[in-house]
Amino acid sequence: MYRSVCNTSLQRTWQLALFIALGVGTNSHAETITVASTSELTQVLVEVKSGDRIILAPGRYQAPFEIRQSITLSSLGDSIIDAAGIGSAITVFAANVEISGLRITNWGNDHYERDAAILIEPGADGVKIHNNNLQGNGFGVRADELNNIKINNNVIVGNNTLYTLDRGDGIHLQHVIGSEIWGNTISGVRDGVYLESSSQSKVYDNQLFDQQYGIHYMYTHDDEAFNNRSYQVDGGYALMDSKRIHLYSNKVWDAIDFGILLNMTKDSLVELNQVEQIVNRNENQIQGQEGKGIFVYGARDNTIINNHFADNDIGFYMAMGGEGNLVYGNQFIDNFSQVKYVGDSLLEWSHEGRGNYWSGYLGWDHKSQGVGNTAYQPNDNIDKLFWLYPEANFLMDSPIVVVLRWVQNQFEVTKPSGIVDSYPLLQQNPAFSL
């Protein structure tokens, strides 16, 4: 059934009485309602019933608006919702709402008040947000304490003139179970997708650039992310205090701090990711600020396999108790430092006769099995000495250091420690290419 907003509340009451007299439920008579002004939209949102569809005619609509019924809100084309820089543009209180085809702009930037283009309140399960264009300072989509939200094929643009941490996240979900986020293009925000205290999310096929982190997990579990592209960022994919995350087949390049971060994260699988050009070009950078292909900080019981780390300041950086992880099948190609690990343990980076590919390895394969005959150790005790005392770097190529390395190779002067790959691979995986 179709009508314009000129249908009055009296007509709605008459229709309801007729439906009751005929013994017909109102949900079986959902309406499609076209509106063309701010006042009309405000009126319809008060009168609308669950199951109805509101379509906006082209034009500009002055927010804020509230949705309190399970409806669909869409557009005939070029419909702009403008929040005039204050608060959230659309606030959703009902479950199973669908919002699509809108342009939403100029909402507020009060993070404490959760200002967003679309703010979804607790209990509004099953919301669908797709094919919208959102541009403003605060959160693009913000949702708290709900289940089964779907966010796809939106363009979300923040304000990149603001300091990064003063921006809102493109998509910010907190205490959300079962989210699915795909096909979005997100830029100019703080984090592209931020998930906190949530679980069972699936994030895939998104383009994420000009922001702090592409995807940021915090206190989450049982999540999955794949086929995302993250670039022009501080960091690509940050897994913090989380568990059982499957991060696979993602790409990240042109980042400053890291490609992948595992910070106090456990029982996660990181595989088939491509990480290139993680480089800190700051001429005055200090120790620890190098670009890291993958940064493992206090994270244990994770599996890191079949990834590609190339052309980074450091391929693999490990610190603060990150020893208890399974690492094999990766390829480390032309990183300025392949590995940086300052610790007292001797770690074996191979599994069941399969190690990693190292572009600096010069061994031979006498058995024709694609595995080098001699073990590979990417760093020695002299390297660690320079990491601990970077002010001595000017001595790195001096004759005395050459002698010290020779002595170290000839005699076991200290307890063995560092990374050793007993089965280094001799062939690259040609599947990895940007």
C-alpha positions as CSV (number, residue, x, y, z in Angstrom):
1,M,0.0,0.0,0.0
2,Y,1.4,3.4,-1.0
3,R,0.6,6.9,0.4
4,S,2.1,10.3,0.8
5,V,2.5,12.0,4.1
6,C,-0.7,14.0,3.6
7,N,-2.6,11.0,5.0
8,T,-3.6,12.1,8.4
9,S,-3.6,10.5,11.8
10,L,-7.4,10.3,11.5
11,Q,-7.0,8.2,8.4
12,R,-4.5,6.0,10.1
13,T,-7.0,5.5,13.0
14,W,-9.9,4.7,10.5
15,Q,-7.6,2.1,8.8
16,L,-6.7,0.5,12.2
17,A,-10.4,0.2,13.1
18,L,-11.2,-1.4,9.8
19,F,-8.4,-3.9,10.2
20,I,-9.6,-4.8,13.7
21,A,-13.2,-5.2,12.5
22,L,-12.0,-7.5,9.7
23,G,-9.8,-9.5,12.1
24,V,-6.7,-8.5,10.1
25,G,-3.4,-7.7,11.9
26,T,-1.8,-4.4,11.0
27,N,1.6,-5.9,10.2
28,S,0.1,-7.6,7.1
29,H,-0.7,-4.2,5.7
30,A,2.7,-2.4,5.8
31,E,2.7,0.9,3.9
32,T,5.3,2.6,1.7
33,I,5.3,6.3,2.6
34,T,7.0,9.0,0.6
35,V,8.0,12.2,2.3
36,A,9.6,15.4,1.0
37,S,10.4,17.7,3.9
38,T,11.9,17.7,7.4
39,S,8.5,18.3,9.1
40,E,6.9,15.5,7.1
41,L,9.6,13.0,8.0
42,T,9.4,14.0,11.7
43,Q,5.6,13.5,11.6
44,V,5.8,10.1,9.9
45,L,8.4,8.8,12.3
46,V,6.0,9.4,15.1
47,E,3.0,7.7,13.3
48,V,4.8,4.9,11.5
49,K,4.1,1.3,12.3
50,S,6.4,-1.7,12.4
51,G,7.0,-3.0,8.9
52,D,6.4,0.3,7.1
53,R,8.8,1.7,4.6
54,I,9.7,5.4,4.5
55,I,11.2,6.8,1.2
56,L,12.8,10.2,1.2
57,A,12.3,12.4,-1.9
58,P,15.4,14.2,-3.1
59,G,16.2,17.2,-0.9
60,R,17.8,18.2,2.4
61,Y,16.4,17.1,5.8
62,Q,17.4,18.7,9.0
63,A,18.3,16.2,11.7
64,P,18.0,14.9,14.4
65,F,15.6,12.0,13.7
66,E,14.6,9.1,15.9
67,I,13.4,5.6,14.7
68,R,11.3,3.8,17.3
69,Q,9.6,1.2,15.1
70,S,11.0,-1.7,13.0
71,I,10.9,0.1,9.6
72,T,12.9,0.6,6.5
73,L,14.2,4.1,5.7
74,S,15.6,4.7,2.2
75,S,15.8,7.3,-0.5
76,L,14.6,8.0,-4.1
77,G,18.0,9.6,-4.6
78,D,20.1,12.5,-3.5
79,S,18.4,12.7,-0.1
80,I,20.7,14.5,2.4
81,I,20.2,14.4,6.2
82,D,22.2,17.3,7.8
83,A,22.7,17.3,11.6
84,A,24.1,20.9,11.6
85,G,27.1,19.8,13.7
86,I,25.2,18.8,16.8
87,G,24.4,15.3,18.2
88,S,23.6,12.2,16.2
89,A,21.8,12.5,12.9
90,I,19.6,9.3,13.2
91,T,19.1,7.4,16.5
92,V,17.7,3.9,16.3
93,F,15.8,2.5,19.3
94,A,14.0,-0.4,17.5
95,A,15.1,-3.8,16.3
96,N,15.2,-4.9,12.7
97,V,15.5,-1.4,11.3
98,E,16.9,-1.0,7.8
99,I,18.6,2.2,6.6
100,S,19.9,2.5,3.0
101,G,20.6,4.9,0.2
102,L,21.0,8.0,2.3
103,R,23.6,10.8,2.5
104,I,24.2,11.8,6.1
105,T,26.5,14.7,6.9
106,N,27.7,17.2,9.6
107,W,26.8,15.4,12.8
108,G,28.5,16.2,16.1
109,N,31.8,15.1,17.5
110,D,31.1,14.5,21.2
111,H,32.6,11.1,21.8
112,Y,31.2,10.9,25.3
113,E,27.6,11.4,24.0
114,R,28.4,8.9,21.1
115,D,27.6,11.4,18.4
116,A,27.2,9.5,15.1
117,A,25.6,9.6,11.7
118,I,23.7,6.5,12.8
119,L,23.5,5.8,16.6
120,I,22.0,2.4,17.5
121,E,20.9,2.1,21.1
122,P,21.0,-1.0,23.3
123,G,18.6,-3.8,22.4
124,A,18.1,-2.7,18.8
125,D,19.0,-6.2,17.4
126,G,19.1,-7.1,13.7
127,V,19.7,-3.6,12.3
128,K,20.8,-3.4,8.7
129,I,22.8,-0.4,7.4
130,H,23.8,-0.4,3.7
131,N,24.6,1.7,0.7
132,N,24.8,5.0,2.6
133,N,27.3,7.9,2.3
134,L,28.3,9.2,5.7
135,Q,30.6,12.2,6.1
136,G,31.2,14.0,9.4
137,N,33.4,14.4,12.5
138,G,32.1,11.8,15.0
139,F,31.4,8.1,14.6
140,G,30.0,6.9,11.3
141,V,28.0,4.1,12.8
142,R,27.9,3.5,16.6
143,A,26.2,0.6,18.3
144,D,26.1,-0.7,21.9
145,E,24.8,-3.8,23.6
146,L,22.9,-5.5,20.8
147,N,23.1,-8.5,18.5
148,N,23.3,-9.4,14.8
149,I,24.0,-6.0,13.1
150,K,24.9,-5.9,9.4
151,I,26.8,-3.0,8.0
152,N,27.8,-3.2,4.3
153,N,28.6,-1.2,1.2
154,N,28.7,2.2,2.8
155,V,31.2,5.0,2.2
156,I,32.2,6.6,5.5
157,V,34.5,9.7,5.5
158,G,35.7,11.4,8.6
159,N,37.4,14.8,9.0
160,N,41.1,14.3,8.4
161,T,41.9,17.9,9.3
162,L,41.4,16.8,13.0
163,Y,44.1,15.2,15.0
164,T,43.6,11.4,14.5
165,L,42.6,10.7,18.1
166,D,40.1,13.5,18.0
167,R,38.1,11.8,15.3
168,G,35.4,9.3,15.7
169,D,35.7,5.7,14.4
170,G,34.2,4.8,11.1
171,I,32.3,1.8,12.7
172,H,32.3,1.5,16.5
173,L,30.7,-1.5,18.1
174,Q,30.7,-2.2,21.8
175,H,29.2,-5.2,23.5
176,V,27.9,-6.4,20.2
177,I,27.5,-10.1,19.4
178,G,27.3,-11.4,15.8
179,S,28.2,-8.3,13.7
180,E,28.9,-8.6,10.0
181,I,30.7,-5.8,8.3
182,W,31.6,-5.9,4.6
183,G,32.2,-4.0,1.4
184,N,32.6,-0.6,3.2
185,T,35.1,2.2,2.2
186,I,36.2,4.1,5.3
187,S,38.7,7.0,5.4
188,G,39.7,10.0,7.5
189,V,38.6,8.5,10.8
190,R,40.3,7.3,14.0
191,D,39.9,3.6,13.5
192,G,38.1,2.2,10.5
193,V,36.4,-0.6,12.4
194,Y,36.6,-0.7,16.2
195,L,35.2,-3.6,18.1
196,E,35.3,-3.7,21.9
197,S,34.1,-6.3,24.4
198,S,32.3,-8.0,21.5
199,S,32.3,-11.5,19.9
200,Q,31.5,-13.5,16.8
201,S,32.1,-10.6,14.3
202,K,32.9,-11.1,10.7
203,V,34.8,-8.2,8.9
204,Y,35.7,-8.6,5.2
205,D,36.2,-7.0,1.9
206,N,36.6,-3.5,3.3
207,Q,38.9,-0.6,2.1
208,L,40.4,1.2,5.0
209,F,42.8,4.2,4.7
210,D,43.9,7.5,6.1
211,Q,43.3,6.5,9.8
212,Q,45.0,5.2,12.9
213,Y,44.2,1.4,12.6
214,G,42.2,-0.3,9.9
215,I,40.6,-2.9,12.2
216,H,41.0,-2.6,16.0
217,Y,40.0,-5.5,18.3
218,M,39.9,-4.8,22.0
219,Y,38.7,-7.4,24.6
220,T,37.0,-9.5,21.9
221,H,36.8,-13.2,21.1
222,D,35.8,-15.6,18.3
223,D,36.1,-13.0,15.5
224,E,37.1,-13.3,11.8
225,A,38.6,-10.8,9.4
226,F,39.6,-11.5,5.8
227,N,40.1,-9.9,2.4
228,N,40.4,-6.4,3.9
229,R,42.8,-3.7,2.4
230,S,44.4,-1.3,4.8
231,Y,46.9,1.5,3.7
232,Q,48.0,5.0,4.6
233,V,47.5,4.1,8.3
234,D,49.5,4.1,11.5
235,G,48.8,0.3,11.8
236,G,46.8,-2.2,9.8
237,Y,45.2,-4.8,12.1
238,A,45.4,-4.4,15.9
239,L,44.5,-7.4,18.1
240,M,44.6,-6.3,21.7
241,D,43.7,-8.4,24.8
242,S,41.6,-10.6,22.5
243,K,41.4,-14.4,21.8
244,R,40.5,-16.8,19.1
245,I,40.6,-14.3,16.2
246,H,41.2,-15.7,12.7
247,L,42.9,-13.0,10.7
248,Y,43.6,-14.2,7.2
249,S,44.1,-13.1,3.5
250,N,44.3,-9.4,4.4
251,K,46.6,-6.8,2.9
252,V,48.3,-3.8,4.5
253,W,50.9,-1.5,3.0
254,D,52.2,2.1,3.5
255,A,51.9,2.1,7.2
256,I,54.1,3.7,9.9
257,D,54.0,1.6,13.1
258,F,52.9,-2.0,12.3
259,G,51.1,-4.1,9.8
260,I,49.7,-6.6,12.3
261,L,49.8,-6.2,16.1
262,L,49.2,-9.0,18.6
263,N,49.1,-7.3,22.0
264,M,48.3,-9.7,24.9
265,T,46.3,-11.7,22.5
266,K,46.1,-15.5,22.5
267,D,44.8,-18.6,20.7
268,S,44.5,-16.7,17.4
269,L,45.4,-17.8,13.9
270,V,47.2,-15.3,11.6
271,E,47.7,-16.6,8.2
272,L,48.0,-15.7,4.5
273,N,48.3,-12.0,5.1
274,Q,50.4,-9.7,3.0
275,V,52.3,-7.0,4.8
276,E,54.6,-4.6,2.9
277,Q,56.2,-1.1,3.2
278,I,55.7,-0.7,7.0
279,V,58.2,2.1,7.3
280,N,58.6,5.0,9.8
281,R,60.2,7.7,7.7
282,N,60.7,10.1,10.7
283,E,64.3,11.0,10.6
284,N,64.4,11.5,14.4
285,Q,62.7,8.2,15.4
286,I,63.9,6.6,18.6
287,Q,64.4,3.0,19.5
288,G,61.2,1.0,19.1
289,Q,59.6,3.3,16.7
290,E,60.6,1.4,13.6
291,G,57.9,0.1,11.2
292,K,57.1,-3.5,12.1
293,G,55.6,-6.0,9.7
294,I,54.2,-7.9,12.7
295,F,54.6,-6.8,16.3
296,V,54.0,-9.5,18.9
297,Y,53.9,-8.0,22.4
298,G,53.2,-10.3,25.3
299,A,51.0,-12.5,23.1
300,R,51.2,-16.3,23.5
301,D,49.7,-19.5,22.1
302,N,49.0,-18.0,18.6
303,T,49.8,-19.5,15.2
304,I,51.5,-17.2,12.7
305,I,51.8,-19.1,9.4
306,N,52.1,-18.5,5.6
307,N,52.2,-14.7,5.8
308,H,54.3,-12.4,3.6
309,F,56.5,-9.7,5.2
310,A,58.5,-7.6,2.8
311,D,60.2,-4.2,2.6
312,N,59.5,-3.2,6.2
313,D,61.9,-1.6,8.7
314,I,61.5,-4.8,10.7
315,G,59.8,-7.9,9.5
316,F,58.9,-9.5,12.9
317,Y,59.3,-7.6,16.2
318,M,58.8,-9.5,19.4
319,A,58.9,-8.1,23.0
320,M,57.7,-8.6,26.5
321,G,57.1,-12.3,26.7
322,G,55.9,-13.1,23.2
323,E,57.8,-16.3,22.9
324,G,55.1,-18.9,23.1
325,N,53.8,-18.8,19.5
326,L,54.0,-21.2,16.5
327,V,55.8,-19.5,13.6
328,Y,56.4,-21.2,10.3
329,G,55.7,-21.0,6.5
330,N,56.1,-17.2,6.4
331,Q,58.3,-15.4,4.0
332,F,60.6,-12.5,5.1
333,I,61.8,-10.6,2.1
334,D,64.2,-7.6,2.0
335,N,63.2,-6.2,5.4
336,F,65.8,-3.9,6.7
337,S,65.9,-6.2,9.8
338,Q,64.2,-9.5,9.3
339,V,63.6,-10.1,13.0
340,K,64.1,-8.1,16.2
341,Y,63.9,-10.2,19.4
342,V,65.7,-9.2,22.6
343,G,65.2,-12.1,25.0
344,D,67.0,-14.9,26.8
345,S,65.2,-17.8,25.1
346,L,66.2,-19.8,22.0
347,L,63.1,-20.0,19.9
348,E,62.6,-22.5,17.1
349,W,60.6,-21.1,14.2
350,S,59.7,-24.3,12.3
351,H,57.2,-27.0,12.5
352,E,57.4,-30.6,11.4
353,G,60.3,-29.9,9.1
354,R,59.0,-26.7,7.6
355,G,60.4,-23.3,8.5
356,N,60.2,-19.9,6.8
357,Y,61.6,-18.3,3.7
358,W,64.4,-15.8,4.3
359,S,65.7,-13.6,1.5
360,G,69.1,-13.4,3.2
361,Y,69.6,-17.1,3.6
362,L,72.6,-18.5,1.5
363,G,72.3,-22.2,2.3
364,W,72.0,-25.2,-0.1
365,D,69.4,-27.9,-0.5
366,H,71.5,-31.2,-0.9
367,K,68.4,-33.4,-0.5
368,S,66.2,-31.5,-3.1
369,Q,63.4,-31.0,-0.7
370,G,63.1,-27.3,-0.8
371,V,64.7,-26.9,2.6
372,G,68.1,-25.6,3.4
373,N,70.7,-28.0,4.9
374,T,71.8,-25.6,7.6
375,A,69.8,-23.7,10.1
376,Y,69.2,-20.0,9.8
377,Q,69.6,-17.5,12.6
378,P,68.4,-14.0,11.5
379,N,70.1,-12.3,14.4
380,D,73.0,-12.9,16.7
381,N,74.2,-11.6,20.0
382,I,76.1,-8.7,18.4
383,D,72.8,-7.5,16.8
384,K,71.2,-7.6,20.2
385,L,74.0,-5.6,21.7
386,F,73.4,-2.8,19.2
387,W,69.6,-3.0,19.9
388,L,70.3,-2.6,23.6
389,Y,72.9,0.2,23.0
390,P,71.8,2.0,19.8
391,E,74.3,4.8,20.5
392,A,77.0,2.3,19.4
393,N,75.6,1.9,15.9
394,F,78.4,3.8,14.4
395,L,80.7,0.9,15.3
396,M,78.5,-1.6,13.4
397,D,80.8,-2.0,10.4
398,S,84.1,-1.5,12.2
399,P,86.9,-4.2,12.2
400,I,86.3,-5.0,15.9
401,V,82.7,-6.0,15.3
402,V,83.8,-8.2,12.4
403,V,86.2,-9.9,14.8
404,L,83.5,-10.3,17.5
405,R,81.2,-11.9,15.0
406,W,83.9,-14.4,14.0
407,V,84.6,-15.3,17.6
408,Q,80.9,-15.8,18.3
409,N,80.7,-18.1,15.3
410,Q,83.7,-20.1,16.4
411,F,83.0,-20.4,20.1
412,E,79.9,-20.6,22.2
413,V,80.7,-17.6,24.5
414,T,77.2,-17.1,25.8
415,K,74.1,-19.2,26.3
416,P,72.3,-19.7,23.0
417,S,69.3,-17.3,22.5
418,G,67.3,-15.7,19.8
419,I,65.5,-17.1,16.8
420,V,66.6,-20.1,14.9
421,D,64.9,-21.7,11.9
422,S,66.2,-25.3,11.5
423,Y,64.4,-25.9,8.2
424,P,64.6,-22.6,6.2
425,L,62.6,-22.7,3.0
426,L,64.3,-22.0,-0.4
427,Q,61.3,-21.0,-2.5
428,Q,59.1,-18.0,-2.2
429,N,55.3,-18.3,-2.5
430,P,54.4,-16.6,-5.8
431,A,50.8,-16.1,-4.7
432,F,51.8,-12.9,-2.8
433,S,51.8,-9.8,-5.0
434,L,50.2,-6.4,-4.4
